[in-house]
């Protein structure tokens, strides 16, 4: 086995050698060929040369002098059981081969397929989330573009009629929605600015539009009825709500008829 491929495992075996009894304690672990083994010998009875003789079955890589003894670093490239004798104690070290640890029943077939790079767990899911956000953003953008195009294709009148079908009369904000649609229709049809204006301000604004003067009184009456229910707190019956919605549609139909006559 080449030195560059040697698996370095540090094994600490504490040898407690007391001067009175010279006890030796060893920790047994799996040791493989070429592993560096650190053994601490707690005694001052031996010199470094004498310690080397104790480990003559191994290659002594290093001996460090400690305050209470020595730390001996050894290794071997021979497989088998080795015995170290220190005083009346023995330390048995079994050196195993890494090749024998691999149980192989046959011959490995080489895999010539190119392995794909694997994403890390975190990056993979972050990428998926970003892709989902991107796709959702594109869908929303396309939806808005299509909606705007359809809205532009519809005339102000058709858009108004379509939206009135979506008004929920049970909603207490239905008069607010009716007024908003009517203002939007007038602004789109005559390029006036009445958004956010009161009933009186709207009448003043549209009174300057010549075609609307014919039905100005009807428009004013409808706006005042709507304001009455919006601001007095009096709840309108379902029949009253339906009636006001129908009156508004009639007013808009009359405006469309006036437009056709003026053409």
Buried (B, 14 or more C-beta within 10 A) or exposed (E): EEEEEBEEEEBEBEBBBEEEEBEBEBEEEEBBBBBBBBBBBBBBEBEEEEBBEBBEBBBBEEBEEEEEBBBBBBBBEEBEEBEBEBBEBEBEBEBBBBEEEEEEEEEEEEEEEEEEEEEEEEEEEEEEEEEEEEEEEEEEEEEEEEEEEEEEEBEBBEBBBEBBEEBEBEEEEBBEBBBEBBBBBBBBBBEBEBEEBEBEEBBEBBEEBEBBEEBEEBBBEBBEBBBEBBEEEEEBEEEBBEEBBEBBBEBBEBBBEBEEEEE
